[in-house]
Amino acid sequence: MAANTPHIIRVKKRNSHRQSGHGGSWKIAYADFMTAMMAFFLVMWLISISSPQELTQIAEYFRTPLSTAINPGKKSGDATNPIPGGGKDPIFREGDVMPEPNNIIDGDANYRFEKLKKSLEQAILKDPRLNELKPHLLIDMINDGLRIQIVDSENRPMFKVGSATVEPYMRDILRAIAPLLNDVPNRISISGHTDDLPYANGANYSNWELSSDRANASRRELIRGGMDENKVLRVVGMASAIHLDTEDGLAPINRRISIIVLNDEDAKQILREYSGAKPINDVLNKPQKISSDPIVDEISAVKIP
């Protein structure tokens, strides 16, 4: 009887109420997003601190034409004959963009100049007197450094007519920018410029003397405003030799004072130009070489009276 009784099979099902973890794929996507955002803001920060010259160089680097990248043209290495001395650059490929000469200011100096430029612009905006004179100020970057030009206008000249007497608003500009020039270690060059109108008493006092006196008067005002006098490397008068308005030599904008915060290389070049000459006595007293040529001996025997 018991042998004929079928076995009862019981299957127990366990219901799990625990929530699944949904996997970890969202973490990977989130990490990729954060990495992309970090790279984006890093690029934006680099662009904000880069100068226009550096941005141009960066753009030139990435401006490789697609046709050149796919078909770069024939290389000089494909030639069957060797290149003679003085030939073309064996690395150069047709279609490549030749790099521009590196006459741009180095990175550290460029950063200092850009910072100084922003400080000058902010000082002009904060001071109501300078803000009113903003049209008289031209600030730009050149190969020599940072150039600050203070220009005349028809109704508001920077100096009294025909003299080097500084007008009050010109004095305000010079004394306001003077302390800011101490923020950089670079030396400065000051040059005076006039228009084509000849000076009344040109025989004894011309635009050359007038422009020199105005440049020197500007130097004195900068020093009175707090600039270190040792920063001045050169003060020159250019008369009407260089115009801003090349079409009208009598334009008021040609009457100006130009202050250049020099980069290190240009400052060294000026020092070499003015300090490399030997004293005249050293040249005259230098022993003459003995020559077998009678013509050379005769020339060497001539003494300067």
ZADO-1210 file (C-alpha; in nm, 4 decimals, padded with zeros to 6 digits):
<atoms>
<atom x="00.0000" y="00.0000" z="00.0000" code="MET" pos="1"/>
<atom x="00.2732" y="00.2389" z="00.0945" code="ALA" pos="2"/>
<atom x="00.4720" y="00.1302" z="-00.2090" code="ALA" pos="3"/>
<atom x="00.1904" y="00.2342" z="-00.4439" code="ASN" pos="4"/>
<atom x="00.1619" y="00.5833" z="-00.2907" code="THR" pos="5"/>
<atom x="00.3134" y="00.8434" z="-00.5325" code="PRO" pos="6"/>
<atom x="00.5822" y="01.0744" z="-00.4062" code="HIS" pos="7"/>
<atom x="00.4785" y="01.4349" z="-00.3657" code="ILE" pos="8"/>
<atom x="00.7353" y="01.6799" z="-00.5139" code="ILE" pos="9"/>
<atom x="00.7280" y="02.0234" z="-00.3608" code="ARG" pos="10"/>
<atom x="00.8999" y="02.3164" z="-00.5381" code="VAL" pos="11"/>
<atom x="00.9747" y="02.6198" z="-00.3222" code="LYS" pos="12"/>
<atom x="00.9990" y="02.9569" z="-00.5013" code="LYS" pos="13"/>
<atom x="01.1791" y="03.2385" z="-00.3331" code="ARG" pos="14"/>
<atom x="01.0577" y="03.5843" z="-00.4262" code="ASN" pos="15"/>
<atom x="01.3361" y="03.8408" z="-00.3974" code="SER" pos="16"/>
<atom x="01.2120" y="04.1938" z="-00.3337" code="HIS" pos="17"/>
<atom x="01.5577" y="04.3565" z="-00.3511" code="ARG" pos="18"/>
<atom x="01.6010" y="04.6315" z="-00.6084" code="GLN" pos="19"/>
<atom x="01.8579" y="04.5820" z="-00.8812" code="SER" pos="20"/>
<atom x="02.1556" y="04.8162" z="-00.9012" code="GLY" pos="21"/>
<atom x="02.0816" y="04.9180" z="-01.2660" code="HIS" pos="22"/>
<atom x="02.4472" y="04.8528" z="-01.3595" code="GLY" pos="23"/>
<atom x="02.7370" y="05.1061" z="-01.3750" code="GLY" pos="24"/>
<atom x="02.7054" y="05.2392" z="-01.7320" code="SER" pos="25"/>
<atom x="02.5723" y="05.5759" z="-01.6140" code="TRP" pos="26"/>
<atom x="02.8905" y="05.6338" z="-01.4185" code="LYS" pos="27"/>
<atom x="03.1004" y="05.5965" z="-01.7332" code="ILE" pos="28"/>
<atom x="02.8771" y="05.8386" z="-01.9233" code="ALA" pos="29"/>
<atom x="02.8920" y="06.0884" z="-01.6378" code="TYR" pos="30"/>
<atom x="03.2718" y="06.0638" z="-01.6185" code="ALA" pos="31"/>
<atom x="03.2985" y="06.1260" z="-01.9943" code="ASP" pos="32"/>
<atom x="03.0734" y="06.4293" z="-01.9609" code="PHE" pos="33"/>
<atom x="03.2800" y="06.5756" z="-01.6755" code="MET" pos="34"/>
<atom x="03.6028" y="06.5185" z="-01.8678" code="THR" pos="35"/>
<atom x="03.4606" y="06.6965" z="-02.1720" code="ALA" pos="36"/>
<atom x="03.3447" y="06.9906" z="-01.9596" code="MET" pos="37"/>
<atom x="03.6857" y="07.0187" z="-01.7933" code="MET" pos="38"/>
<atom x="03.8558" y="07.0210" z="-02.1335" code="ALA" pos="39"/>
<atom x="03.6106" y="07.2834" z="-02.2608" code="PHE" pos="40"/>
<atom x="03.6681" y="07.5225" z="-01.9725" code="PHE" pos="41"/>
<atom x="04.0443" y="07.4676" z="-01.9958" code="LEU" pos="42"/>
<atom x="04.0356" y="07.5714" z="-02.3614" code="VAL" pos="43"/>
<atom x="03.8211" y="07.8761" z="-02.2785" code="MET" pos="44"/>
<atom x="04.0685" y="07.9784" z="-02.0068" code="TRP" pos="45"/>
<atom x="04.3661" y="07.9452" z="-02.2412" code="LEU" pos="46"/>
<atom x="04.1904" y="08.1565" z="-02.5049" code="ILE" pos="47"/>
<atom x="04.1103" y="08.4276" z="-02.2507" code="SER" pos="48"/>
<atom x="04.4744" y="08.4691" z="-02.1412" code="ILE" pos="49"/>
<atom x="04.6303" y="08.4356" z="-02.4885" code="SER" pos="50"/>
<atom x="04.7347" y="08.7432" z="-02.6819" code="SER" pos="51"/>
<atom x="04.6128" y="08.8129" z="-03.0375" code="PRO" pos="52"/>
<atom x="04.9563" y="08.7134" z="-03.1706" code="GLN" pos="53"/>
<atom x="04.9474" y="08.3800" z="-02.9889" code="GLU" pos="54"/>
<atom x="04.5931" y="08.3125" z="-03.1114" code="LEU" pos="55"/>
<atom x="04.7093" y="08.3791" z="-03.4683" code="THR" pos="56"/>
<atom x="04.9942" y="08.1307" z="-03.4301" code="GLN" pos="57"/>
<atom x="04.7607" y="07.8682" z="-03.2834" code="ILE" pos="58"/>
<atom x="04.5123" y="07.9177" z="-03.5677" code="ALA" pos="59"/>
<atom x="04.7936" y="07.8892" z="-03.8218" code="GLU" pos="60"/>
<atom x="04.9007" y="07.5586" z="-03.6689" code="TYR" pos="61"/>
<atom x="04.5549" y="07.4029" z="-03.7139" code="PHE" pos="62"/>
<atom x="04.4922" y="07.5622" z="-04.0539" code="ARG" pos="63"/>
<atom x="04.6274" y="07.2692" z="-04.2587" code="THR" pos="64"/>
<atom x="04.4254" y="07.2369" z="-04.5819" code="PRO" pos="65"/>
<atom x="04.2463" y="06.9028" z="-04.6205" code="LEU" pos="66"/>
<atom x="04.3811" y="06.8557" z="-04.9722" code="SER" pos="67"/>
<atom x="04.7340" y="06.9020" z="-04.8450" code="THR" pos="68"/>
<atom x="04.6807" y="06.6528" z="-04.5637" code="ALA" pos="69"/>
<atom x="04.5443" y="06.3899" z="-04.8069" code="ILE" pos="70"/>
<atom x="04.7761" y="06.4598" z="-05.0995" code="ASN" pos="71"/>
<atom x="05.0846" y="06.6364" z="-04.9694" code="PRO" pos="72"/>
<atom x="05.2527" y="06.6446" z="-05.3091" code="GLY" pos="73"/>
<atom x="05.5945" y="06.5248" z="-05.4075" code="LYS" pos="74"/>
<atom x="05.8653" y="06.5119" z="-05.1477" code="LYS" pos="75"/>
<atom x="06.2204" y="06.6008" z="-05.2268" code="SER" pos="76"/>
<atom x="06.3128" y="06.2534" z="-05.1064" code="GLY" pos="77"/>
<atom x="06.1306" y="06.1094" z="-05.4085" code="ASP" pos="78"/>
<atom x="06.3842" y="06.2621" z="-05.6440" code="ALA" pos="79"/>
<atom x="06.6348" y="06.0340" z="-05.8159" code="THR" pos="80"/>
<atom x="06.9221" y="06.2822" z="-05.7998" code="ASN" pos="81"/>
<atom x="07.0776" y="06.4320" z="-05.4859" code="PRO" pos="82"/>
<atom x="07.0041" y="06.7905" z="-05.3924" code="ILE" pos="83"/>
<atom x="07.3048" y="07.0174" z="-05.4402" code="PRO" pos="84"/>
<atom x="07.4219" y="07.2470" z="-05.1632" code="GLY" pos="85"/>
<atom x="07.1955" y="07.5449" z="-05.1144" code="GLY" pos="86"/>
<atom x="06.8942" y="07.3597" z="-05.2559" code="GLY" pos="87"/>
<atom x="06.5412" y="07.3501" z="-05.1231" code="LYS" pos="88"/>
<atom x="06.4593" y="07.2286" z="-04.7782" code="ASP" pos="89"/>
<atom x="06.4275" y="06.8467" z="-04.8010" code="PRO" pos="90"/>
<atom x="06.1613" y="06.8493" z="-04.5294" code="ILE" pos="91"/>
<atom x="05.9392" y="07.1034" z="-04.7046" code="PHE" pos="92"/>
<atom x="05.6371" y="06.9640" z="-04.8899" code="ARG" pos="93"/>
<atom x="05.4341" y="07.1342" z="-05.1583" code="GLU" pos="94"/>
<atom x="05.1270" y="07.2946" z="-05.0081" code="GLY" pos="95"/>
<atom x="05.2801" y="07.3413" z="-04.6646" code="ASP" pos="96"/>
<atom x="05.2345" y="07.6798" z="-04.5008" code="VAL" pos="97"/>
<atom x="05.5684" y="07.8459" z="-04.4363" code="MET" pos="98"/>
<atom x="05.5893" y="07.9693" z="-04.0764" code="PRO" pos="99"/>
<atom x="05.6115" y="08.3418" z="-04.0229" code="GLU" pos="100"/>
<atom x="05.9343" y="08.4795" z="-03.8773" code="PRO" pos="101"/>
<atom x="05.9345" y="08.4733" z="-03.5006" code="ASN" pos="102"/>
<atom x="05.9347" y="08.8452" z="-03.4378" code="ASN" pos="103"/>
<atom x="05.6603" y="08.8281" z="-03.1814" code="ILE" pos="104"/>
<atom x="05.7339" y="08.9217" z="-02.8231" code="ILE" pos="105"/>
<atom x="05.8146" y="08.6267" z="-02.5969" code="ASP" pos="106"/>
<atom x="05.5395" y="08.4833" z="-02.3798" code="GLY" pos="107"/>
<atom x="05.6396" y="08.6292" z="-02.0423" code="ASP" pos="108"/>
<atom x="05.6903" y="08.9813" z="-02.1768" code="ALA" pos="109"/>
<atom x="05.3724" y="08.9573" z="-02.3787" code="ASN" pos="110"/>
<atom x="05.1777" y="08.8600" z="-02.0668" code="TYR" pos="111"/>
<atom x="05.3229" y="09.1578" z="-01.8779" code="ARG" pos="112"/>
<atom x="05.2372" y="09.3941" z="-02.1628" code="PHE" pos="113"/>
<atom x="04.8818" y="09.2663" z="-02.1909" code="GLU" pos="114"/>
<atom x="04.8390" y="09.3047" z="-01.8153" code="LYS" pos="115"/>
<atom x="04.9777" y="09.6590" z="-01.8305" code="LEU" pos="116"/>
<atom x="04.7490" y="09.7417" z="-02.1208" code="LYS" pos="117"/>
<atom x="04.4444" y="09.6264" z="-01.9251" code="LYS" pos="118"/>
<atom x="04.5588" y="09.8249" z="-01.6205" code="SER" pos="119"/>
<atom x="04.5886" y="10.1386" z="-01.8336" code="LEU" pos="120"/>
<atom x="04.2465" y="10.0867" z="-01.9863" code="GLU" pos="121"/>
<atom x="04.0895" y="10.0314" z="-01.6428" code="GLN" pos="122"/>
<atom x="04.2599" y="10.3419" z="-01.5032" code="ALA" pos="123"/>
<atom x="04.1197" y="10.5459" z="-01.7915" code="ILE" pos="124"/>
<atom x="03.7686" y="10.4164" z="-01.7294" code="LEU" pos="125"/>
<atom x="03.7808" y="10.4745" z="-01.3520" code="LYS" pos="126"/>
<atom x="03.9131" y="10.8313" z="-01.3679" code="ASP" pos="127"/>
<atom x="03.6486" y="11.0711" z="-01.5064" code="PRO" pos="128"/>
<atom x="03.9188" y="11.3136" z="-01.6226" code="ARG" pos="129"/>
<atom x="04.1035" y="11.0441" z="-01.8161" code="LEU" pos="130"/>
<atom x="03.7825" y="10.8936" z="-01.9501" code="ASN" pos="131"/>
<atom x="03.7025" y="11.2289" z="-02.1057" code="GLU" pos="132"/>
<atom x="04.0471" y="11.2273" z="-02.2703" code="LEU" pos="133"/>
<atom x="04.0147" y="10.8697" z="-02.3972" code="LYS" pos="134"/>
<atom x="04.0105" y="10.9746" z="-02.7673" code="PRO" pos="135"/>
<atom x="04.3598" y="11.1196" z="-02.7156" code="HIS" pos="136"/>
<atom x="04.5062" y="10.7851" z="-02.6042" code="LEU" pos="137"/>
<atom x="04.6084" y="10.5138" z="-02.8502" code="LEU" pos="138"/>
<atom x="04.7390" y="10.1916" z="-02.6954" code="ILE" pos="139"/>
<atom x="04.8548" y="09.9016" z="-02.9096" code="ASP" pos="140"/>
<atom x="05.1064" y="09.6179" z="-02.9278" code="MET" pos="141"/>
<atom x="05.3945" y="09.6427" z="-03.1743" code="ILE" pos="142"/>
<atom x="05.7071" y="09.4359" z="-03.2314" code="ASN" pos="143"/>
<atom x="05.9073" y="09.6772" z="-03.0135" code="ASP" pos="144"/>
<atom x="05.6717" y="09.6359" z="-02.7173" code="GLY" pos="145"/>
<atom x="05.3651" y="09.8175" z="-02.5835" code="LEU" pos="146"/>
<atom x="05.3102" y="10.1588" z="-02.7434" code="ARG" pos="147"/>
<atom x="05.1158" y="10.4379" z="-02.5717" code="ILE" pos="148"/>
<atom x="05.0479" y="10.7403" z="-02.7920" code="GLN" pos="149"/>
<atom x="04.9013" y="11.0677" z="-02.6683" code="ILE" pos="150"/>
<atom x="04.7730" y="11.2617" z="-02.9675" code="VAL" pos="151"/>
<atom x="04.6530" y="11.6154" z="-03.0271" code="ASP" pos="152"/>
<atom x="04.3110" y="11.7267" z="-03.1414" code="SER" pos="153"/>
<atom x="04.1995" y="12.0463" z="-03.3099" code="GLU" pos="154"/>
<atom x="04.0232" y="12.1804" z="-03.0010" code="ASN" pos="155"/>
<atom x="04.2465" y="12.0348" z="-02.7322" code="ARG" pos="156"/>
<atom x="04.6223" y="12.0449" z="-02.7963" code="PRO" pos="157"/>
<atom x="04.8513" y="11.8643" z="-02.5530" code="MET" pos="158"/>
<atom x="05.1056" y="12.1481" z="-02.5490" code="PHE" pos="159"/>
<atom x="05.0812" y="12.5214" z="-02.5885" code="LYS" pos="160"/>
<atom x="05.1148" y="12.6207" z="-02.9514" code="VAL" pos="161"/>
<atom x="05.4765" y="12.6335" z="-03.0633" code="GLY" pos="162"/>
<atom x="05.6191" y="12.5477" z="-02.7209" code="SER" pos="163"/>
<atom x="05.6970" y="12.2553" z="-02.4904" code="ALA" pos="164"/>
<atom x="05.4719" y="12.3835" z="-02.2096" code="THR" pos="165"/>
<atom x="05.2490" y="12.0951" z="-02.1012" code="VAL" pos="166"/>
<atom x="04.8748" y="12.1640" z="-02.0862" code="GLU" pos="167"/>
<atom x="04.6916" y="12.0591" z="-01.7653" code="PRO" pos="168"/>
<atom x="04.5020" y="11.7678" z="-01.9259" code="TYR" pos="169"/>
<atom x="04.8231" y="11.6340" z="-02.0792" code="MET" pos="170"/>
<atom x="04.9785" y="11.6515" z="-01.7343" code="ARG" pos="171"/>
<atom x="04.6858" y="11.4539" z="-01.5920" code="ASP" pos="172"/>
<atom x="04.7359" y="11.1771" z="-01.8476" code="ILE" pos="173"/>
<atom x="05.1110" y="11.1476" z="-01.7945" code="LEU" pos="174"/>
<atom x="05.0911" y="11.1497" z="-01.4160" code="ARG" pos="175"/>
<atom x="04.8084" y="10.8939" z="-01.4164" code="ALA" pos="176"/>
<atom x="04.9960" y="10.6381" z="-01.6255" code="ILE" pos="177"/>
<atom x="05.3331" y="10.7005" z="-01.4562" code="ALA" pos="178"/>
<atom x="05.2844" y="10.4636" z="-01.1551" code="PRO" pos="179"/>
<atom x="05.1518" y="10.1878" z="-01.3817" code="LEU" pos="180"/>
<atom x="05.4744" y="10.1865" z="-01.5821" code="LEU" pos="181"/>
<atom x="05.6556" y="10.0749" z="-01.2669" code="ASN" pos="182"/>
<atom x="05.4563" y="09.7502" z="-01.2692" code="ASP" pos="183"/>
<atom x="05.6812" y="09.6072" z="-01.5418" code="VAL" pos="184"/>
<atom x="06.0622" y="09.5901" z="-01.5307" code="PRO" pos="185"/>
<atom x="06.0999" y="09.6963" z="-01.8938" code="ASN" pos="186"/>
<atom x="06.2698" y="10.0194" z="-01.9997" code="ARG" pos="187"/>
<atom x="06.0819" y="10.2845" z="-02.1983" code="ILE" pos="188"/>
<atom x="06.1488" y="10.5065" z="-02.4968" code="SER" pos="189"/>
<atom x="05.9831" y="10.8488" z="-02.5356" code="ILE" pos="190"/>
<atom x="05.9601" y="11.0229" z="-02.8719" code="SER" pos="191"/>
<atom x="05.8037" y="11.3531" z="-02.9721" code="GLY" pos="192"/>
<atom x="05.6367" y="11.4148" z="-03.3086" code="HIS" pos="193"/>
<atom x="05.5084" y="11.7273" z="-03.4859" code="THR" pos="194"/>
<atom x="05.3099" y="11.7983" z="-03.7993" code="ASP" pos="195"/>
<atom x="05.4452" y="11.9433" z="-04.1240" code="ASP" pos="196"/>
<atom x="05.3834" y="12.3047" z="-04.0238" code="LEU" pos="197"/>
<atom x="05.7303" y="12.4653" z="-04.0135" code="PRO" pos="198"/>
<atom x="05.8346" y="12.6487" z="-03.7014" code="TYR" pos="199"/>
<atom x="05.8235" y="13.0279" z="-03.7326" code="ALA" pos="200"/>
<atom x="06.1878" y="13.0758" z="-03.6386" code="ASN" pos="201"/>
<atom x="06.3140" y="12.7654" z="-03.8141" code="GLY" pos="202"/>
<atom x="06.6682" y="12.8910" z="-03.8600" code="ALA" pos="203"/>
<atom x="06.7503" y="12.8667" z="-03.4902" code="ASN" pos="204"/>
<atom x="06.4667" y="12.6536" z="-03.3544" code="TYR" pos="205"/>
<atom x="06.2859" y="12.3992" z="-03.5744" code="SER" pos="206"/>
<atom x="06.0406" y="12.1152" z="-03.5304" code="ASN" pos="207"/>
<atom x="06.3350" y="11.8931" z="-03.4422" code="TRP" pos="208"/>
<atom x="06.4124" y="12.0957" z="-03.1329" code="GLU" pos="209"/>
<atom x="06.0430" y="12.1386" z="-03.0527" code="LEU" pos="210"/>
<atom x="05.9683" y="11.7654" z="-03.0679" code="SER" pos="211"/>
<atom x="06.2752" y="11.6888" z="-02.8555" code="SER" pos="212"/>
<atom x="06.1745" y="11.9457" z="-02.5919" code="ASP" pos="213"/>
<atom x="05.8197" y="11.8099" z="-02.5783" code="ARG" pos="214"/>
<atom x="05.9461" y="11.4535" z="-02.5350" code="ALA" pos="215"/>
<atom x="06.1728" y="11.5666" z="-02.2524" code="ASN" pos="216"/>
<atom x="05.8906" y="11.7647" z="-02.0899" code="ALA" pos="217"/>
<atom x="05.6799" y="11.4478" z="-02.0987" code="SER" pos="218"/>
<atom x="05.9632" y="11.2575" z="-01.9323" code="ARG" pos="219"/>
<atom x="05.9699" y="11.5112" z="-01.6482" code="ARG" pos="220"/>
<atom x="05.5944" y="11.4811" z="-01.5945" code="GLU" pos="221"/>
<atom x="05.6151" y="11.1011" z="-01.5830" code="LEU" pos="222"/>
<atom x="05.8843" y="11.1198" z="-01.3161" code="ILE" pos="223"/>
<atom x="05.6814" y="11.3725" z="-01.1163" code="ARG" pos="224"/>
<atom x="05.3900" y="11.1320" z="-01.1400" code="GLY" pos="225"/>
<atom x="05.5912" y="10.8585" z="-00.9688" code="GLY" pos="226"/>
<atom x="05.7674" y="10.6719" z="-01.2469" code="MET" pos="227"/>
<atom x="06.1202" y="10.5533" z="-01.1732" code="ASP" pos="228"/>
<atom x="06.3551" y="10.7806" z="-01.3678" code="GLU" pos="229"/>
<atom x="06.5918" y="10.4897" z="-01.4351" code="ASN" pos="230"/>
<atom x="06.3274" y="10.3290" z="-01.6560" code="LYS" pos="231"/>
<atom x="06.3892" y="10.5876" z="-01.9300" code="VAL" pos="232"/>
<atom x="06.6287" y="10.4483" z="-02.1895" code="LEU" pos="233"/>
<atom x="06.5831" y="10.6982" z="-02.4721" code="ARG" pos="234"/>
<atom x="06.4248" y="11.0383" z="-02.5347" code="VAL" pos="235"/>
<atom x="06.4182" y="11.1503" z="-02.8986" code="VAL" pos="236"/>
<atom x="06.2577" y="11.4132" z="-03.1167" code="GLY" pos="237"/>
<atom x="06.1307" y="11.2934" z="-03.4549" code="MET" pos="238"/>
<atom x="05.9897" y="11.6266" z="-03.5853" code="ALA" pos="239"/>
<atom x="05.7533" y="11.5469" z="-03.8771" code="SER" pos="240"/>
<atom x="05.9519" y="11.2462" z="-04.0040" code="ALA" pos="241"/>
<atom x="05.6833" y="10.9884" z="-03.9124" code="ILE" pos="242"/>
<atom x="05.3115" y="11.0605" z="-03.9569" code="HIS" pos="243"/>
<atom x="05.0086" y="10.8784" z="-03.8260" code="LEU" pos="244"/>
<atom x="04.7957" y="11.0391" z="-04.0934" code="ASP" pos="245"/>
<atom x="05.0045" y="10.9805" z="-04.4033" code="THR" pos="246"/>
<atom x="04.7588" y="11.1626" z="-04.6296" code="GLU" pos="247"/>
<atom x="04.7452" y="11.4883" z="-04.4335" code="ASP" pos="248"/>
<atom x="05.0771" y="11.6076" z="-04.2937" code="GLY" pos="249"/>
<atom x="04.9029" y="11.8906" z="-04.1039" code="LEU" pos="250"/>
<atom x="04.6516" y="11.6643" z="-03.9269" code="ALA" pos="251"/>
<atom x="04.6434" y="11.7208" z="-03.5460" code="PRO" pos="252"/>
<atom x="04.6904" y="11.3478" z="-03.4840" code="ILE" pos="253"/>
<atom x="05.0449" y="11.3776" z="-03.6174" code="ASN" pos="254"/>
<atom x="05.1336" y="11.5953" z="-03.3169" code="ARG" pos="255"/>
<atom x="05.1858" y="11.3368" z="-03.0480" code="ARG" pos="256"/>
<atom x="05.4013" y="11.1862" z="-02.7772" code="ILE" pos="257"/>
<atom x="05.4830" y="10.8187" z="-02.8167" code="SER" pos="258"/>
<atom x="05.5825" y="10.6103" z="-02.5127" code="ILE" pos="259"/>
<atom x="05.7053" y="10.2583" z="-02.5910" code="ILE" pos="260"/>
<atom x="05.7528" y="10.0019" z="-02.3153" code="VAL" pos="261"/>
<atom x="06.0384" y="09.8149" z="-02.4820" code="LEU" pos="262"/>
<atom x="06.0802" y="09.4409" z="-02.4906" code="ASN" pos="263"/>
<atom x="06.4142" y="09.3096" z="-02.3692" code="ASP" pos="264"/>
<atom x="06.5617" y="09.2455" z="-02.7140" code="GLU" pos="265"/>
<atom x="06.4906" y="09.5968" z="-02.8440" code="ASP" pos="266"/>
<atom x="06.6269" y="09.7514" z="-02.5252" code="ALA" pos="267"/>
<atom x="06.9478" y="09.5503" z="-02.5668" code="LYS" pos="268"/>
<atom x="06.9696" y="09.6570" z="-02.9305" code="GLN" pos="269"/>
<atom x="06.9493" y="10.0247" z="-02.8325" code="ILE" pos="270"/>
<atom x="07.2200" y="09.9729" z="-02.5717" code="LEU" pos="271"/>
<atom x="07.4418" y="09.8047" z="-02.8295" code="ARG" pos="272"/>
<atom x="07.3918" y="10.0870" z="-03.0777" code="GLU" pos="273"/>
<atom x="07.4896" y="10.3593" z="-02.8340" code="TYR" pos="274"/>
<atom x="07.7531" y="10.1832" z="-02.6259" code="SER" pos="275"/>
<atom x="07.9490" y="09.9884" z="-02.8869" code="GLY" pos="276"/>
<atom x="08.1556" y="10.2775" z="-03.0273" code="ALA" pos="277"/>
<atom x="08.5205" y="10.3136" z="-02.9250" code="LYS" pos="278"/>
<atom x="08.6580" y="10.6472" z="-02.8015" code="PRO" pos="279"/>
<atom x="08.8115" y="10.8546" z="-03.0817" code="ILE" pos="280"/>
<atom x="09.1474" y="10.8654" z="-02.9001" code="ASN" pos="281"/>
<atom x="09.1669" y="10.4856" z="-02.9055" code="ASP" pos="282"/>
<atom x="09.1161" y="10.4865" z="-03.2801" code="VAL" pos="283"/>
<atom x="09.3707" y="10.7614" z="-03.3510" code="LEU" pos="284"/>
<atom x="09.6357" y="10.6185" z="-03.1180" code="ASN" pos="285"/>
<atom x="09.6032" y="10.2629" z="-03.2482" code="LYS" pos="286"/>
<atom x="09.9419" y="10.1421" z="-03.3921" code="PRO" pos="287"/>
<atom x="09.9416" y="10.1319" z="-03.7695" code="GLN" pos="288"/>
<atom x="10.0226" y="09.8083" z="-03.9471" code="LYS" pos="289"/>
<atom x="10.3368" y="09.8082" z="-04.1628" code="ILE" pos="290"/>
<atom x="10.2597" y="09.7395" z="-04.5281" code="SER" pos="291"/>
<atom x="10.4853" y="09.6708" z="-04.8223" code="SER" pos="292"/>
<atom x="10.2499" y="09.8622" z="-05.0495" code="ASP" pos="293"/>
<atom x="10.3787" y="10.2219" z="-05.0892" code="PRO" pos="294"/>
<atom x="10.0251" y="10.3515" z="-05.1544" code="ILE" pos="295"/>
<atom x="09.9003" y="10.2042" z="-04.8283" code="VAL" pos="296"/>
<atom x="10.2037" y="10.3444" z="-04.6417" code="ASP" pos="297"/>
<atom x="10.1366" y="10.6873" z="-04.7811" code="GLU" pos="298"/>
<atom x="09.7720" y="10.6786" z="-04.6732" code="ILE" pos="299"/>
<atom x="09.8668" y="10.5534" z="-04.3260" code="SER" pos="300"/>
<atom x="10.1188" y="10.8334" z="-04.2824" code="ALA" pos="301"/>
<atom x="09.8508" y="11.1005" z="-04.3208" code="VAL" pos="302"/>
<atom x="09.7636" y="11.2442" z="-03.9805" code="LYS" pos="303"/>
<atom x="09.4427" y="11.4124" z="-03.8857" code="ILE" pos="304"/>
<atom x="09.5194" y="11.7771" z="-03.7970" code="PRO" pos="305"/>
</atoms>
